Amino acid sequence: MASAFQKQRDFLQRSARLGKIAHAYLFYGNESCGKEKLALEFIKLINCQTKNETACGSCRSCLDIEKNVSPDLFLIEPEEDEIKIAKIRELHSKLALRAYSAPYKAAVINRAHTLNAEAQSAFLKLLEEPKGQTLFVLLTEYPERLLPTILSRVERLRFYSGPTESANKDALGKIAADLSQLAKNDLSRRFAYAQKLAEKQEELPRILTLWMAYFREQLLKSVAGEKGEYSTAKLFKILNSLQTTALLLSTTNANPRLALEILMLEL
């Protein structure tokens, strides 16, 4: 079975071949799953001077992108774990100019979830009023931290790392069933479940990661208009609680049972 990376690469190559290129993409998934690599590969492809089905890697455009000296490619990184509005204003000014040598101007925003509130609002205006042939690629592990209005305006591509996709699907299927049942239980049963989880400290990080993956998927479906068991606002609250719990358990000596009981209140 093809990996998620290869599936997304095939999808993007096919989109380029058919001329069906979205003006904005969201690549989301765990770290170290190739999101940035594929983003740059795709930008090479659509700007490659050979016009083949894959980027040649040797023309001026490909080499400039490889060396990060392309005047038509803008890479946005957070500073001190935050992307501020000044970065987006600077990007807006650069995109207002005509492309220097490539068909597409492109902006890659790494760790897009670190865009602060002002920066997200400013970026939304860029998405709503793209200048000429402009491509945006947002890279993130936490898509739920982005505004729903941003999520609704991007083509979403999900990436996996670690277990195979089939294993992920099987695990998420079981998680979905467990959480659906858990949501119907009263607090005493939820707290009893939290106590059992707390006894599996070595497995807790993986369990919480799977829960976050499940609720992120539900959130993206909710933003896209699909009806589910939870409202969009509720999904945001659950994900915030999950992230807080995971952070507490991984960086402090917090009591696992108490942390999980607090989490149970949101489910």
TAZI-V619596 format. One record per residue. RES is the residue in one small letter. D_CENTER is the distance of its C-alpha to the mean C-alpha in Angstrom with 1 decimal. Layout:
res: {RES & RES}
d_center: {D_CENTER & D_CENTER}
This chain:
res: {m & a & s & a & f & q & k & q & r & d & f & l & q & r & s & a & r & l & g & k & i & a & h & a & y & l & f & y & g & n & e & s & c & g & k & e & k & l & a & l & e & f & i & k & l & i & n & c & q & t & k & n & e & t & a & c & g & s & c & r & s & c & l & d & i & e & k & n & v & s & p & d & l & f & l & i & e & p & e & e & d & e & i & k & i & a & k & i & r & e & l & h & s & k & l & a & l & r & a & y & s & a & p & y & k & a & a & v & i & n & r & a & h & t & l & n & a & e & a & q & s & a & f & l & k & l & l & e & e & p & k & g & q & t & l & f & v & l & l & t & e & y & p & e & r & l & l & p & t & i & l & s & r & v & e & r & l & r & f & y & s & g & p & t & e & s & a & n & k & d & a & l & g & k & i & a & a & d & l & s & q & l & a & k & n & d & l & s & r & r & f & a & y & a & q & k & l & a & e & k & q & e & e & l & p & r & i & l & t & l & w & m & a & y & f & r & e & q & l & l & k & s & v & a & g & e & k & g & e & y & s & t & a & k & l & f & k & i & l & n & s & l & q & t & t & a & l & l & l & s & t & t & n & a & n & p & r & l & a & l & e & i & l & m & l & e & l}
d_center: {22.9 & 20.5 & 17.4 & 13.9 & 13.9 & 17.2 & 16.4 & 13.6 & 16.1 & 18.9 & 17.1 & 16.5 & 20.1 & 21.5 & 19.9 & 21.5 & 24.7 & 25.0 & 24.1 & 21.4 & 18.8 & 16.4 & 16.4 & 12.7 & 9.7 & 5.9 & 5.0 & 2.5 & 5.4 & 8.2 & 9.9 & 12.5 & 11.3 & 12.1 & 9.1 & 11.3 & 14.4 & 13.6 & 12.6 & 16.0 & 17.7 & 16.8 & 18.1 & 21.1 & 21.8 & 21.9 & 24.0 & 26.2 & 29.8 & 31.0 & 29.1 & 28.8 & 26.2 & 24.7 & 24.7 & 28.0 & 26.9 & 30.3 & 30.7 & 30.5 & 27.1 & 25.5 & 27.3 & 26.3 & 22.6 & 23.2 & 25.1 & 22.8 & 25.7 & 24.8 & 25.9 & 23.5 & 20.3 & 18.7 & 16.4 & 15.1 & 14.7 & 15.1 & 18.7 & 19.6 & 16.0 & 15.9 & 15.5 & 18.6 & 19.9 & 22.3 & 19.6 & 18.6 & 22.3 & 23.0 & 20.5 & 22.1 & 25.4 & 24.5 & 23.1 & 26.3 & 28.3 & 28.9 & 27.3 & 29.4 & 29.6 & 26.6 & 26.1 & 22.6 & 21.5 & 17.9 & 15.5 & 12.6 & 10.8 & 9.7 & 8.2 & 7.7 & 7.9 & 11.4 & 12.6 & 15.6 & 17.0 & 19.3 & 16.9 & 14.5 & 17.7 & 18.9 & 15.8 & 16.1 & 19.7 & 18.6 & 16.5 & 19.5 & 22.1 & 20.9 & 23.7 & 25.1 & 23.0 & 19.9 & 16.5 & 13.3 & 10.2 & 7.3 & 5.5 & 3.6 & 4.7 & 5.3 & 4.3 & 8.0 & 9.2 & 9.0 & 12.2 & 12.8 & 14.6 & 11.7 & 9.7 & 13.0 & 13.6 & 10.9 & 10.9 & 8.0 & 8.0 & 7.2 & 8.5 & 10.9 & 13.2 & 16.5 & 18.1 & 18.5 & 16.7 & 20.0 & 20.2 & 16.7 & 17.9 & 21.2 & 19.9 & 17.6 & 20.6 & 22.8 & 20.4 & 20.4 & 24.2 & 24.7 & 22.7 & 24.4 & 27.7 & 26.9 & 26.1 & 29.7 & 31.4 & 33.2 & 32.4 & 34.9 & 33.4 & 29.9 & 31.3 & 33.1 & 29.9 & 28.4 & 31.4 & 31.0 & 27.4 & 28.6 & 31.1 & 28.4 & 27.1 & 26.2 & 24.0 & 22.4 & 19.3 & 18.5 & 19.4 & 17.2 & 14.2 & 15.1 & 15.6 & 12.3 & 10.8 & 13.5 & 13.1 & 9.4 & 10.6 & 13.6 & 12.0 & 10.3 & 13.7 & 15.5 & 14.0 & 15.0 & 18.4 & 18.9 & 21.2 & 20.7 & 22.3 & 20.4 & 20.1 & 16.9 & 18.5 & 19.3 & 15.8 & 14.7 & 17.8 & 17.3 & 13.8 & 15.3 & 18.3 & 16.5 & 14.7 & 18.2 & 20.0 & 18.0 & 18.5 & 22.2 & 23.0 & 21.6 & 23.1 & 26.2 & 29.1 & 28.2 & 30.0 & 27.6 & 29.6 & 29.6 & 25.9 & 25.3 & 27.9 & 26.3 & 23.0 & 25.3 & 26.4 & 23.0 & 22.8}
